[in-house]
Amino acid sequence: MGLDQDIQPVPMRRDVAEVVGGLRATFASGRTRPAEWRIAQLRGIERFVVEREDEIADALAADLGRAAFEAWTLDMSPVRIEAAYVRARLRRWMRRSMRPIPSALMPAVGWVQYEPVGVVLVIGAWNAPMTLALWPLIDAVAAGNCVVLKPSELAPATSRLLARRLPEYVDPDAVVVVEGDGSATQRLLAQGVDHCLYTGGTEVGRKVMAAAAPQLTPVTLEMGGKSPAIVASDADLDVTARRIAWAKLLNAGQVCIAPDYLLVERAVREPLLERLVTTMARFRSAAATPGMRIVNERHFDRLAGQLAATRATVVAGGGVDRSTLTVEPTVLVDPPADDPLMTDEIFGPVLPVLAVDSVDEAIDFVTERPKPLAAYVFTRSKEVRRRVLDEVTAGAIVVNHLIYHASVPQLPFGGVGPSGMGRYRGRDGFVTFSNRKAVLVKPFRPDFRFAYPPYTDRAQAIIRRLL
């Protein structure tokens, strides 16, 4: 099944004030608060990715050149799993969370009550345009919010599909898709929404945060950075090579948590390189062309420029073709520290490999640089694992594999420092999009007079003993 002919572009400019105003009216009606409404939205999102699988696959192929099975594994199955996971636990999460009260304040009871914040703006990303739009949508509606969903304009077919088809599966008065470029995002933020979640690059993330500041809109920023992978000399090199090659070639390396560079203990660098090159060639043996599709000309030119400027030694790949916007899977060694491939996030099928004399040197290399969204370590040693977990700060760390932490709804997803702020997914996402309201309840009696002024010497003595 192809994209339906009636799916035409939604007008780029919408009256965002009217959109947000309508969502505020829906939220004020109380419609989104009951668990039944929230669960219905989650079921609708599940049905959307199941019933529209072919259309979604076609849109992703048009936007990213993504194969149908990869579209299912990256964009449809993860959304369905997340929605089902949240739906099964939502009623329990919505319950008040009782908290202990100091004895000096007894009798009393206290709890945290989770309530929706209001209207949430979700700004999606182009590299996983379905997943990175619908994952935060799942969390936001689970928390009982209305949502403005702004898909990435760099994935126009997916954006159009969301705008036309998603309202058939969710409450269209509570979830609205607004298409457009960065100016649409700016206009939406100017409305003073109650929370904003942005997924994308650091440069745009700064602009989002600046635009949110005048309205004091809370923001969750999910960005990227240079995620390192450390390979210790005791690692299983065959398994390590397969897993790194798989993660680096996934979506042509256009994944925010893909390994950006390798730090390999010198004793095993050459054998690992041999395995990496062989494995990548085997993984690509059925491909029609040697190159992998890059999303657009701007990103292609960026990658081609980095490869042209590098002073590293290319050991595999390196070819580019602007007519097809493709870059060959590339492995290179020993780029200098100021090489563009080592200063900027690569976001493509290019993998620098650096030799280090020890795990200590690898840890120092990582910790001297901005905190990444993810970090990876391959080792059999519990001591090496412990040191990396304790000494490397990152949004997440995976031992002996890569990327899979994003498939676990029980684990929060997010960055730290320049790679992001805040967390979502699963219960952490429910909490992010909720107001955690503190509640304290006391009876009218007893009501001790010594608790009120004027404080006699005896009253002060009692209060000091109690507190």
N, C-alpha and C positions, 0 to 999 in steps of 0.2 A: 504494500500500500504506500502510495506517495503522499506528499503533503497535499491536503485538499485545496482545490482551486479557489475556494472562497476565503482562504486565509490570506488576507491582504494586510499590508502594514497598517498598524494603528497610528493615527496622527501623532506626529512627534511632539506637538505641543498640546498639552491638556490644561484645563483650568485647574491647577493643582490646589488652589484655595478651595474650590468647590469640592474636589475629591476629598481633601482632608476634612473639610467641614462636614461632608456626608458621613465620613467614617466616625467623626466625633459624635454625630447624632446617633449613629448606630450603637456606639459604645455607651452613650448616656442612657439609651433605652434599657440597658441591662441584658440584652439578648445574648451577649458573648460570655456571660459569667457562668451559666450552668454547665456542669460536666457533660450533659447530653449534647449541647451545642459543640463543645470542644471536640468530643469524640466523633461527632458527625463530620467535622472538618478533616480530621485525621483519616477517617475512612475514605472520604472523598479524594484526598491526596493519594492514598494507596490505589484507589480505583483509577485515577488519572494515569499513573505511570504504568499500570497493567493494561488498561484498555487502549491507551494511545501509544503503545510501545513502538509500532511501526512508524507512526508520525514523528515521534521523538527521535527515533534512530535516523530518519531521513533529515530532520532538522540539524542534528549533530553532524551528520555526514556533510551537509551543505556548509555548515559553519567551520568545521574543524577537520574534515576529511576522516572522521572517526568511523571505524568499522562497526557493524551492527552489534557484534558480541561485546566489543569494548564499550559501546554505548550502554549496553545492558549492565555490564559489570561496574562501570564508573558512575552512571547517572540514574538508572532506574532501580536496580536491585537495592543499592544503598538507601535510596529514598523510601522504598517500600519497607525495608527492615527497620529504619529509624521510626517511621510513622507507627508501625505495628508495636515496636518496643515501647514507645511513649504512650500509645493508647492503652496498652495492657496495664500500665502502672499509674496512669494519670489520677485516678480517684484517690489512690493512696498518697500521692504527692500533694494533692489539694488539701488534705487534712491539716488542721492546725498542729503545730509542733510545740508540745508542752515543754516549758522550761522551769528549772528549779528556782525557787524564790529564797533570798536570804532570810534566816530565822528572825532577824530584827524587824522585817516587814510583814511577818505573819500576823493574822491569817490573810492569805492572798493566793491567787493563782495567776500564772502568766503563760503566755504562749506567743508564738509567731504565726501570724495569719497571712497567707499568700493571696494577693489580689493582683489583677492585671493592672499594668501601668497606663494603658490607654491606646494610643495609636503608635504603631511601630513602623519604622521605615527600614526595609531590607534592600540593600544594594548588592546585586549579584555580580559574579565575575565571569569572564568569558571562557576560561580554560575548562571549567566544569559547569556550564551555564545552567544545567538543570539541577544538579545536586546542590550547588552553592546558592541557589535561589530557594529551593524547597526545604533543605535542612533547617535553616533559620525560620522559615515560615512555619514548619512543624512546631518548633519550640514556642514561637510567638502565639500561635492560636491555641496551643496546649495551655498556655498561661492565661488565655481568655482575652487576648487583645484583638483589635482590628489592625490590619496590615496594609501598607502600601508596598507593593513589590516592584522594584525597579531593576529589570534584567539588564545585562550588559548589552550595549549597542554594538559591541564587537562580535556578538553572536546573534545577528539579526533574525535568522530563521527560527532559532530557539525562542528569542524574545517575542516574535509574532505568535508562535504557537502558544506560549504561556498566556499572552494577552487574549487570544481568541478562545482557547480551550479550557484553561483553568477555571474560569467563572462557571463552567458547566458542572464543576465538581465541588466547589466550595460556595459559601454564602457570598454572593456578589456585592452585597451591601456592606460586608465586613472585610473582604479581601479584594483589593483593586490593583491591577497591573497597570503601571504607567511606563510607557516606552519613551526613549529619548536619550540624549547624550548627557554630558556633565552639567549642562545648564539646567536640565530637568532636575537633576539631583540638588543643585543649588536652590532652585525654587521650592523644592519639597522641604529642604532643611529650613528655609526661611519661614515656613509655616509653624515652626516650633513643635515638631512631633515629640512624643514622650520618650522615645528611645530610637537609636539608629544603629544598625549593624552593617558594616561595610566589609566586603572581602575584595582584596586587590593589592595593588602595589603601594609602597610606602609614600611615594610622591603624592599620589591622589589621596592617600589616607590622611596626610597632613592637611590637604585642602578640605576634606570632609570634616575633620576635627575643628578647623578654623571656622567653617561655616556653621557648625553646630554650637560654637562657643557663645555667640550673642544671645541665643535662646536658652543657654545652659542645658542643651539636650545631651543626656548621657549617651556615650558612644561605646560600642564594642568594635574594635578594629582587628580584623584577621588579615595579616599581611604576609610577607615572605621572608626574604633574606637568603643568606648562603648557608644552607643546611649541610654540615660536614658528615662524612662517614670515616670513622677510624677503623683500620684493619690491623689487628695485632698479629704477631708472628705465629701465634698458636691457632689461628682461625682455620676452619675447614675451607680451603681455597676454592674447591669446586662449587660448594654450596654458596659461598660468598660471592663468587663471580656471577652465578646464575641470578641470585637475588638482586645484586646491584644492577646488572644489565637489564633485568625486567623493570626495576623501578625507574631507571634512567630513560628507558625507551617508552614508558607508559605515556600516552598522549604526546609523543614526541618530546618528552622532557618538560612539557608545559604544565607542570604540577608544582604547586607551591612548597610541597614537602618532599620533592624529589631530591636525591643527593646532588649537591652542587659541586662538591669536590671530594677527593679521597685523600686521606693521610694514611700511608701504608708503611709499616715498619720495613726498613731497607732490605732486610734479609728475604722478604717474600714479595717485594714489589714486582720483580721481573716475572716470576711464575704467575702472579695474579694478573698482570697485564696480558700475558699470553692467553690465559683463560677468558679474560674479559673480551678480548678481540675475537676469539673463536666463538664465544657464546653469542655475542651481538650479531655476528655473521649468520650463525645458525637461526637465531630468532627472526632475522630478516630474510631468510632464504626463500620464503614464499611471496615476498613483496614484489609488486610490479616494477617499482623503481627503487634505486638505492637510497634516495633521499626521503625524508619525512616532512610532512606538510606543516608549515608554520602558519599561524592564524591570519596574518595580514602583512602587507608590505613593510609597515613600520617595524614590526618585530623581526621580520626577515632581515631587513637592512641592519638592524641592531646586531643580530647574531653574525651576519656576514662581516660586518665591520669588526666585531670582536675577533673573529677568526683571522681576518686579514692583518690585524694589528698585533696578534699574539707573538711573543718571542719564545713560546713553548715549542717542543718538538712533537709534531703530529705523528702518532704511530698507527692510526687507523682513521679512515674517513677523511673529513675536511672539505669535501666537495659541496658546493652550493649551486642552486639553479633558480635564478630570480623569475624565470618565466613560469615556473610551477610552484614557486615559494617553498622550495624544499631544501633541507639541509641534511647531509649524510650523518648518521651516527658517528661521532668523532671521539677518539680517545687521544689525549696528549699528555705530555709529561713535563714536569719542572717549569711551570710558568713562574716568572718572578712575582714578588709580592704586589708590585704596582701594575701588573698586567691587567687589562680590562676584564679578562675572564676571572680574575681573583678579587676585583674590587666591586664589580656589579653582579647582581643576580643573573644567572645565565638564562634560565627558563627556556631551554631547548635541549636537543640531543647531543650535547657537548660535555665531556667529562674530563676535567683536569685531574691528574694523579701526581701527588707529591710524595717523595720518600722522606721519612723521619727516622731518626736513630733510636727513638724509644717512644713508648706511650706517653711518658712525661712531656716530651717535646710536642707530641700531638695535642695533648691537653692544653699546654701553654699556647700553642698556635690558635686554638679555638677560643680560649678565654680572653685573648688579647683583642679579639674582634667583636663586632656587634652581636648581640645574643640572637641566635637563630630560632626559626619556628620549630625545627626538629633537629635532632642529632642522632647519629647511629654509631654503634660500636659492634665489631665482630671479634669475638674472643671466646675461648673455653675457660678462661681464668675468672674465678669469682672475685679475686682481688682487683683485676683490671676493670671488671664490670662495676664493682663498688666505687672505684676511684672516679670513673667517668660519670656515674650517677651522682656522686657527691660533689664533684668539682666543676662539671660543665652545666651551665645554666641555659636552658632551652625551653621552648613551649612543651616539648615532649622528647623523650629519649626511647629508642627502640634498640633492644639487644638482639643481635644476630638475624635481623630482618629489617625491612624498611617499609614505611608508608602504612602498614596494616593497623597502626593505632587509630587511624582515622575511620576504620571500619568498626570500631568498638563503641557503641552508644553509651556504655557505662563509663567511658573515659572522657573527661572534658577536653575540648579542642580549642586551642588558642595559642597566642604567642606571648612574648615578653619583651619589653623594651621596644626597639625599632621593628620587631617582628609582630607586634600587636599588643592589644590589651583586652582583658576580659575573656570569658570562656562561654562556650555553648555546647550543645549536643546533650541529649538525654535529660537527666534531672538537672544538670548544671545549666542547660538552656532554659528549662522551665523556671529556674530560680533567677537567671539573668533577666528574663522578661517579666518578672513579678516584683511587686512592691512587698518587701518582707516587713509587714506591719507588726510592731511590738504592741502587745495588749497586756495590761495589768488590771485585774479585777479584785477589789476589796469589798467586804461587807461594811454596812454602817456601824456595826458593833463588833468588837469593842472599839471605843474611840477615847484613848487615854488623854487626859487633859495636860499631862506633863509634856506632850509632844508639841504644844503650842506656846508661843510667848505670852506673857513674859516668863523667861526661864529662871526659875529659882535655883539655888545651889543644889537642892536635892534633885530637881529635874535634870540639871546638867550632868550630875553624877550618874543618874540612871541612863541617860542617852549615851554617855561615854562608854558605859558598860555594854550597852546593846550594840553599839557600832564599833 
